[in-house]
């Protein structure tokens, strides 16, 4: 169990999390934007109920609290030029490090320190921009297998917004028993619902699970070229609280890696980011990957948004479980071990 955290005094306005849960989650790293979306204009983002603005200041990515310290207008409503952004209300301009660099009404006066923005760290990785609201140590960005491997091509899919809690979405990504009922329009076989036995193994960041079955991963409509009796290996790696990767072993040494990075905008809304890399079909248009990924995750989205309770029950006695739920049980146990409350408020 982690050390008891002090109750935060700077919770976001209208915070949807329990204060102690928010304090724990705010120490973790999450993606808040796609790198390619942050150009010369400010980008709006929300993390753990905290409104953020993301912008480029030359070579630097700046992530700041999304209110102008002058009169409280969201800076994401303003304009930018790739070096600075300007508030839409009075034109105050902000640059590197969130520092106010120009006040149009008084261009020759010294700028008071109170006009500088409250900023957060920014790290670009896997085509995403990551941040942490209460950083304590070095950046703890989840690992993406093979992303840097020259034999692989990487694609960062558009984000998907889900009206549900990040923990529910993550648990669905780790679930292998729903394929034959939820994903039959994209890749799964409705006549192959059996879940062979598997066993999660604890790691420093969460757990891993190697799941072997005859369920193929070719898109519906694409001929299944796997040899007879081919066993598909799906290797899940979790990075608590809300990120996991799935490495799928295709025939002929093909590998496909999908990252599921569920960024909690609030306890009721999640922005899901999905970098993908593979060592086959390298010349395929990225739009094909975008489309297939969107269809798969939208199949999951419909279920997540309908689940009750909306929160993720961490008390194992509150829902029924079967053998196929071993990853789900390991995931919930990992969240409890982080010190999160037994029943997330949503």
Steps between C-alpha positions, in 0.01 A plus 500: 500500500630852421562758768191691603476814288415840634157618393557733204408864549487580129239262364351600165171685505207251500737206550325168431751286693536437869776736620735221609448312174570818302824555691621150409395517135650848455847354561470280191576585136235513226480609136293813441547569127634363172830661405379566146198694630715755683616738228466878502169509688434433869335164571251443780533192722365380833671267746348393832254791476786748451458717186824519302631684198772345284706708256831515319755767589766436237662167585322476835160356581326697775217359712332752727188562704243614247405837647665833436622630839379848404121453472445126492415439133606157364822541304386221268253755359793712382737493206860390447790530261716200592709709739239658729127497567281803560199529727179571312391767751786751532769350278746415778761278337672196654806311380771261619440362847158664514655841561301808408712684241270780381220715642359704209344766724840574662769375260784689674418410860659219700286187509405390853586136585136433587420512128712193425305176449487202731667229290539124507775276355469384140654190339447396136496126443321261258350798318334616823560779748508377861476694825459463875314740728705429813838366385719362776768302316635450149236458227338158524381454143368148422719288273387433142663179371670533158411867446865590443578181304595591140326185375165638623278779375319714757155657461332721759125479460260787566374509858156370595284664770300268723227605740624263766769449760858419392512195728198344330649565157836351601338192646316446173827520305646226724193278470524201262157344562303766311656451155235257370215730609627855441755485217338270244466784247874571511710190573349242737323169439154477664537122509824511700412640846703261719777662707796265558667521839760773555671652804607864549847564642578802716755756378647819643239708314199269516480156342546306176283229353571270206176376350505224237198405291379419148320836467655669195574870473453549126231760419167361388511467122875438487589135428635314803845389384600338829604137467256238634509479876692827538497626858477876537695656786372824651748647746350765727722734704338743744640823637276614783274680526355534148744388229564160345653356186391195305757324282336257258714225345389445140605216267846522341647700790262791445453727800240764572520716813210715618528745789180580687566824688181601678538862606244590771352837409275450802349208688225501237689562177810344343711591199654181363827520305630209292850495349548186287811342348551191284766323294270416206281696256743788541381680189132491588339848519475616862133581438430126471644447848307800633174360366543145627618616842204738530250226415649260757511756778154634422366146548652512850387859557132409472534247783713718726255788474214268597664332802360546850631607736693751292791474739726196533424298816830413667334295772498145352175412678297761308492312167511134392815354342599198289835349396514710183509811722849436638642808328211711623554376856875568477429848363260591779740363761777716353285813531419413861870452572564852370283619788196590292161477668311175487227660292591773252254786515345580164 
